[in-house]
Amino acid sequence: MMADEVANDLSPDPAGELSRLREEHRDLDEAIEALKLSVAGDQLQIQRLKKRKLVLRDRINLLEDQMTPDIIA
């Protein structure tokens, strides 16, 4: 069993993880805005936060897809 498989087995229920990821995504929005407004806005830190936000968005989309049943029309 690979490390990723172990991590997936230990993760909380998808709905709980989805909620946590959405909250973290919102928190990153606020952190990015605060950095932009600060006198010495650290561009490198802003880029890192934006990258993390994209990773979270991808994970949120993946979880939403997994939780939504496939409907064959």
C-alpha positions as CSV (number, residue, x, y, z in Angstrom):
1,M,0.0,0.0,0.0
2,M,1.4,3.4,-1.0
3,A,1.6,6.4,1.3
4,D,-1.2,8.2,-0.6
5,E,-3.5,5.3,-0.2
6,V,-2.8,5.2,3.5
7,A,-3.5,9.0,3.7
8,N,-6.8,8.5,1.9
9,D,-7.8,5.7,4.2
10,L,-7.2,8.0,7.2
11,S,-9.0,11.0,5.8
12,P,-12.3,12.1,7.4
13,D,-15.6,11.7,5.7
14,P,-15.8,13.5,2.3
15,A,-18.4,16.0,3.5
16,G,-16.3,17.0,6.5
17,E,-13.2,17.3,4.4
18,L,-15.0,19.3,1.8
19,S,-16.2,21.7,4.5
20,R,-12.7,22.0,5.9
21,L,-11.2,22.7,2.5
22,R,-13.8,25.3,1.7
23,E,-13.1,27.1,5.0
24,E,-9.3,27.0,4.3
25,H,-10.0,28.4,0.8
26,R,-11.9,31.3,2.3
27,D,-9.2,31.9,4.8
28,L,-6.6,32.1,2.1
29,D,-8.8,34.7,0.3
30,E,-8.7,36.9,3.4
31,A,-5.0,36.4,3.9
32,I,-4.2,37.3,0.3
33,E,-6.3,40.5,0.5
34,A,-4.7,41.5,3.8
35,L,-1.2,41.0,2.2
36,K,-2.2,43.1,-0.8
37,L,-3.4,45.9,1.4
38,S,-0.3,45.9,3.6
39,V,2.3,48.6,3.0
40,A,5.0,45.9,2.3
41,G,2.9,43.4,0.3
42,D,5.1,40.4,0.0
43,Q,4.6,39.3,-3.6
44,L,6.3,35.9,-3.1
45,Q,4.0,35.1,-0.1
46,I,1.0,36.2,-2.1
47,Q,2.0,33.9,-5.0
48,R,2.4,31.0,-2.5
49,L,-1.0,31.5,-1.0
50,K,-2.6,31.7,-4.5
51,K,-0.9,28.5,-5.5
52,R,-2.2,26.8,-2.3
53,K,-5.6,28.2,-3.1
54,L,-5.6,26.6,-6.5
55,V,-4.6,23.2,-5.0
56,L,-7.5,23.5,-2.6
57,R,-9.9,24.4,-5.4
58,D,-8.8,21.3,-7.3
59,R,-9.3,19.1,-4.2
60,I,-12.7,20.6,-3.5
61,N,-13.8,20.0,-7.1
62,L,-12.6,16.4,-6.9
63,L,-14.5,15.8,-3.7
64,E,-17.6,17.4,-5.1
65,D,-17.4,15.1,-8.1
66,Q,-17.0,12.1,-6.0
67,M,-20.0,13.0,-3.8
68,T,-22.3,13.8,-6.8
69,P,-23.8,10.6,-8.2
70,D,-23.4,10.1,-11.9
71,I,-26.7,10.6,-13.8
72,I,-27.0,8.9,-17.1
73,A,-29.4,10.9,-19.3
